[in-house]
Amino acid sequence: MLILQTMARRHPRAPIASIAHRPAPHAARTRERLLTWAPPLLAGGLFIGLYILGAVDIAPTPPLVAIDSGLLLATALYFPMRYAGRLGPRGRLAAALFAIVWLGLLTSALINRILPPDALLQRRVAVDQLPLALGLKDPPRQLELVVRARLGERSATETRTQRWSLRIGRVNAPPLDLEGTFFQTTGMARREGNRRIDLLRSRQATVFAIDNPGRGDLEVLALEIRGRGEKAVDLVVLPTSRPPAWLVLGVGALLLAASVLFDRTTGAGATAASATILTGAAVVGTAAFLGLGEPEPGFRELFAALVIGALIGGPLGGIIGWLAGNRKGLARGG
């Protein structure tokens, strides 16, 4: 009996209540995974839902593309921002400011391209009306000129193609020569059950950046149209919605430098959630989206920019992060 009492003193039993209320390791890990992946999964579901609304023409496409572009950037930024929890109060505040500036600059650039300002002028120009002054009053120096086709009505199996060339006169600057191809065709048909679906492919508009150093009116000096359709085009003049190249490069460099600092401070650079890799992909993808020649960019252009950013910008950001890490290591070694 004495031996049993001694063993009980040396090995006391844990209270039953404390064992019952101790969280199981598996449950804790499951809760942590849910907290980690719930925000991006919700954002992804909202992204797909808005895309479907635009694809079936329930809602206008441009606002949906603008919202989805912001969702895409915010979801990507969420992963490196999780490492800001390793910082102190001031560090977390600095990381929050970095995230706000990062998201605001890139999202505003995309939205300005998706939702351009109101047109300064819209006019039909025919081949037999030249030369023709457009009648712009006090235009800004940087303009965008949208050229729209007039292909006319066509049958279900008809293909219409136009090759066009246009010469634009400017004040205190040499004339601009623009050219392109418009087409409207029915692609390979496919069947769904008993229904026959024709895949329509078309390109009926394109946009050009115009430098107008004299800030004067533009004049159509020559217009040539070869192919089917009306011998005329619609010209739409807009204030530019694209920032200059030097500004894109400068902002991209600053965001990459801030991302390198964030990765060094938080340790995110050693993980797959590197802010430098993400910033490289986001900056290159945004620049590609701004440079597309589509006057009304939609989901197709957004996905194309996403692919370009991932294939070119991601590796570029990885190289910059690697060089910055090696330079730091060499400095310590020296």
Secondary structure, 3 states (H helix, E strand, C coil): CHHHHHHHHHCCCCCHHHHHHCCCHHHHHHHHHHHHHHHHHHHHHHHHHHHHHHHCCCCCHHHHHHHHHHHHHHHHHHHHHHHHHHCCHHHHHHHHHHHHHHHHHHHHHHHHHHCCCCCCEEEEEEHHHCCEECCCCCCCCEEEEEEECCCCCCCCCCCEEEEEEEEEEECCEEEEEEEEEEEEEECCCEEECCEEECCEEEECEEEEEEECCCCCCCEEEEEEEEECCCCEEEEEEEECCCCCHHHHHHHHHHHHHHHHHHHHHHCHHHCCCCHHHHHHHHHHHHHHHHHCCCCCCCHHHHHHHHHHHHHHHHHHHHHHHHHHHHHHHHHHHC
